[in-house]
Amino acid sequence: MTGPKTNEGATKVGERVGTRAQVRYIRSSATKAREVLDLIRGKSVREADAILQFTERDIAIIIRKALASAVANAQHNDGQDPEELFVAACFADEGPTLKRFRPRARGRATRVRKRTCHITVIVARMSERQLEQLRRKEERQPTTGRRGRIGGRAATSRRERVARSRQAAAAAQGHDHEHDHDHDHDDEVGEPTEAMVEEALEAEEEGDGVVVDAETDDADADVEPGEPTPEMVAEAAPDAAAADDEPAADDNTKGDA
């Protein structure tokens, strides 16, 4: 003898406890659907939805819709929290088979069976032990950042490393600036000391009053010219005579013209 069915569970022998959703007359074989259902059985609703989203099977789209329908039924009809649900059971039953024929050689025909199936997904609330394990697992995992790639702790540590590197770069730049400033001060020329003045005077006395320019190193520039020697006069006499003959030649040329 069986009792009435309820949303919280079932009283029939062999029937699972939980909230169900069923999709009937799916144009696919039950074998193909069972291969995908085996992937989500016993998983949490969030994990099962992620698995179905990235499964490269056409039947996975229909199974995902059935899972969403079961979660909606549990939330609105039974007042369950979707975050605490898991896939308690999921199975595919064979539906009616459509008979078709395909023409073959020599006037024969081959039977084509177009199979259908009924997909059932049952979700239920996890036990307290399972919920506690799920909470601990979520606490160990870092929370996702803004872009979903870097966790909260990783993003915080990265910001700290960037701040430290920037401070180190600023300190190094300030040190280099101070070092250059010190070199500039070293290049400046100060007032001469008494020792420097005494050394300059002694050098002047030893050089007999001849002062050498430090920039040009030309000692003859500061020496006064003296009287010409006889050799210099003898060398200059032929040049002067040649200079006197040149105007005379020019006058004769003019007279002939």
Long-range contacts (C-beta under 8 A, 24 or more apart in sequence): 7-73, 7-77, 7-78, 8-78, 16-88, 16-89, 16-122, 16-124, 17-88, 17-124, 18-74, 18-88, 18-89, 18-122, 18-123, 18-124, 18-125, 19-70, 19-73, 19-74, 19-77, 19-78, 19-80, 19-122, 19-123, 19-124, 20-70, 20-73, 20-120, 20-121, 20-122, 20-123, 21-66, 21-67, 21-69, 21-70, 21-73, 21-120, 21-121, 22-66, 22-118, 22-119, 22-120, 22-121, 23-62, 23-65, 23-66, 23-69, 23-118, 23-119, 24-95, 24-118, 25-95, 25-96, 25-116, 25-118, 26-59, 26-62, 26-95, 26-116, 26-117, 26-118, 26-119, 27-114, 27-116, 28-58, 28-59, 28-62, 28-115, 28-116, 28-117, 29-94, 29-115, 29-117, 30-92, 30-93, 30-94, 30-95, 30-115, 30-117, 32-57, 32-59, 33-59, 33-63, 33-92, 33-117, 33-119, 34-91, 34-92, 36-60, 36-63, 37-63, 37-90, 37-91, 37-92, 37-119, 40-67, 40-87, 40-90, 41-87, 41-89, 41-90, 42-86, 42-87, 43-86, 43-87, 44-85, 44-86, 44-87, 44-126, 44-134, 45-71, 45-82, 45-83, 45-85, 45-86, 45-87, 45-123, 46-83, 48-86, 48-87, 62-119, 63-90, 63-119, 63-121, 66-119, 66-120, 66-121, 67-121, 67-123, 69-121, 70-121, 70-122, 70-123, 71-123, 74-123, 80-125, 81-125, 84-125, 84-126, 84-131, 85-123, 85-124, 85-125, 85-126, 86-123, 86-124, 86-126, 86-130, 87-121, 87-122, 87-123, 88-122, 88-123, 88-124, 89-120, 89-121, 89-122, 90-119, 90-120, 90-121, 90-122, 91-119, 91-120, 92-117, 92-118, 92-119, 92-120, 93-117, 93-118, 93-120, 94-118
